[in-house]
Amino acid sequence: MITREEQRDAQAYAAEQLAAAGIVLTDADRGAIEVADFGLSRLREQGLMLLVYVNTDRYCAKELVLYPGQECPEHRHPPFDGTPGKEETFRCRWGLVTLRVDGREIVLHPGEQFTIPPDTLHSFRAGPDGAVVSEFSSTSRDELDVFTDPNVRRGTVVG
Amino acid sequence: MITREEQRDAQAYAAEQLAAAGIVLTDADRGAIEVADFGLSRLREQGLMLLVYVNTDRYCAKELVLYPGQECPEHRHPPFDGTPGKEETFRCRWGLVTLRVDGREIVLHPGEQFTIPPDTLHSFRAGPDGAVVSEFSSTSRDELDVFTDPNVRRGTVVG
């Protein structure tokens, strides 16, 4: 659970970081920034801010924004609807992000990218200045994600 | 046909415009910028610069860069391999781009986006300051594109 204030602060932070990365947002974009605490109630440590540009039944594109040191907990994208599950490419835009993919560690600086195969365990954590990361992928179905930590809930309660 | 100098100038221009849009490139990215004149030998009027980030058998992401007033000629992405053809979302990052989609005109400023259905005729032209446009899509198979102008050739001869 996060408070309304945490949500508002995180949205404002994400909008600022996207602007720092040169990414222009509309007012509608700013209002659509999702704040996810993964049900762990420690947003600054475990969580993520997301802006989905498009998510069709064929492809998806998002911006991900992380607080300094914030981590998106380990998970995988399982097969669904006869597809092998979500395949995704992370391209770092600002700051630094460290991916852990099947136990391997990959550090991405701005301009560097890495593609994670479907149904493969991964997590990622921002460096000391936070991170802005573009995600290009096949269709996104966040509600199907399988997390290693059984306490994770993909939906975030705000109240 | 374009000269080596036209190619080099266009790559340098594209790298500068991407930097102006806040997009960080690696040296490998800069070397991979494609310059397309569509076989019309009037690059500044009819053409496009492209940087492909990723193109898997499921999704694709590119940056498109246009000279001031430069147009990508009308074409469509036909069905292939049992798919309905490429579906693509254009998001303007810098400058201004005018899309023509099935006769309809859509002007995109930075932060604005539009999704073009598969197999639908479209062209696009940059405004007076040029344009940087992110393209998110299903798999890209440029060689299958069907152009309205029979003189168009998708491959560009440099010499």
Interface residues (C-beta under 8 A of the other chain):
Chain A: A21 G22 I23 V24 L25 T26 D29 Y53 V54 T56 R58 Y59 C60 A61 E87 T89 R91 R93 W94 P110 G111 E112 Q113 T115 S134 F136 S137 S138
Chain B: A21 G22 I23 V24 L25 T26 D29 Y53 V54 T56 R58 Y59 C60 A61 E87 T89 R91 R93 W94 P110 G111 E112 Q113 T115 S134 F136 S137 S138
